[in-house]
Amino acid sequence: ALDGPVELTPEYNEQLLRENIEANKVIFLCIQIQCASTWGLIPKIISSLAKLNLEVIDNRSWHPRGVDSTLMTEIFVQDDYFLEEDELEKGTFVEDRIAAVNDKMVQAIRQPGATVKVTRWYPGVLQAIEPKSDVSNSYLASGKNANMSVKDLLAREASH
């Protein structure tokens, strides 16, 4: 609970994100899609993700040259859906949320032969957020990670 107005500084937002990740109120998903290449497909997918209030951390697509090529797309997203959920109900709804995201992607693609796989993604960088271990916290404070936000660390991990 916040007392009075709070200035939404980058530091405050960083702390709030860390707290919500620790409380499992923010989860991360990996969406893998294999389908035929069609005009406007990626914007349809990204628009569908936006309607689900998913924040894209990283998105990559590739396909071989030629006609009738198969498009491979991998998208890493942050899901704030559980910020609104009751603590006791959260565990039973993670699978439901994953199924809803999967269904929305299938609807967006509209290709009977498409393969869509949505899984929970556990970024390694999240281990560095856990407050219980001084050793893991030193990961965030050391070397090239010292000035990086959690969002930056997530983006870097997703891009590898």
N, C-alpha and C positions, 0 to 999 in steps of 0.2 A: 504494500500500500504506500502510495506516495503522499507526502504531506505538502500541500501547497503546489504552486506551479514549478515545473522542472524544466530547465533549459535543455533542449535536445542537442547537446553537443556531440561531436563524434565520439568522445570518450564515454559519455553516458550511453549512447547507442551501442558501443562496443561491449560495455559492461552488461547491458540488458540482454544482448544477444548471447553472451557467455552464460548468464543466469538461465535463460530459456533453454539453451542447449543442455546444460547440466540437469535441468528439471524435465528433460524429454518433452518439452513443449514445442520444440523445433526439431523436425526430423529431416533427413536427406534421402532423396530417391535417385536411382539410376534408371533411365528409360532407354531401352534398346529397341530399335525398329528396323525391320528388314522388309522392304516392299519395292514395288516397281517405281521407277522415277516418273514423276508427273509434274507438269507446270504448277507452281504455286503450292506445292506440298509443304515445304518447310514453313512458309508463313502461316498455313492452316494449323500446323502442329504448334507453333509458337503462340498463336492466337488462342488455341485451346488451353495451353498451359496457363496463359494469362487469365483466362476465365476461371480457372481453378485456383487462382491466386498463388501459383507456384513461381518462385523466382529462379530464373535460369542462371546457374553458376557457370556452366560450360556446355557448349553444343558443338558437335562435329559430325559431319556427314561426308561420305565418300562413296564412289561408285566407279566401276570400270567404264571405259569409253565404249560407245556403240549404242545401237538401238536395243530397246528392251532390256536395259541394264538394271541390275538390282541395286537399290539405294540402301546403304547402311547408315543409320543415324544413332548417335549415342548422346544423351542429354543428362546432365547432372543438375538437380534442382534442390532448392531449399523449400520446405513446406512448413508454413506457420499455422496450418489448420488447427493444430491441437492447442494453440494459445487460448482458444475459446472453450475447449472441452473440459469437462469435469475430470478431476484426477482419477477417480475410480473407474470411469468408463473408458479412459484412454487406451488401455491395453487391448481391449476387445475391438477397438476401432482402427488400429493401424492396418490390419489386413483389409478391412472394408475400404479404407482410404486408398490403399494400393490398388484394389480392384476397381474403384471409381476412376482413378487416374488411367488405368489400363483401358477401361471401357471408353473413356473420353478420347483416348488416342486412336482406338479402333474406329470410332465414329468419325474422327477428323480425317483419317486416311481413306476410309471407304473403299478398301480393297480386300475382297474375300481371301486372297492368298497371302495377305500380309501377316508377319509375325511381330507381335508386340510383347515385350517382357519388361515389367516394372518390378524392381526390387528395392528394398531398403539399402541405402548406401551408408556405410559406417566409415567416414573419412578418418584416416590415421591421425590427422591433426587434432581431432576431438580428444584424443588421449591427453594432449598437452593442455587442454582446458580444465580437466578434472582437478579440483583444488586439493585433493587428498595427498598428492605426491609432489614434494618439492623438486624431485628429479625431473618429472614430466613438465612442470612449470618452467624449469630452466631451459627447456626446448624453445619456448616462446621468447625467452629473454636473451638467448644466446645468438651470436653470429649474425647471419643474414636475416634471421627471423625477428630480431629485436624490435624493429619498427613496423612490423607487418601486423595488420588487423586480422581478426579471425576470418573475415570475408576474403581478404587477400590470400591467406594461407589455404582456404578452401578452394579458391579459384586456381591457385598454383597446383594443388594436388589433383584436382579434376582434369587439368590440362595435360597431365602426364600419363 
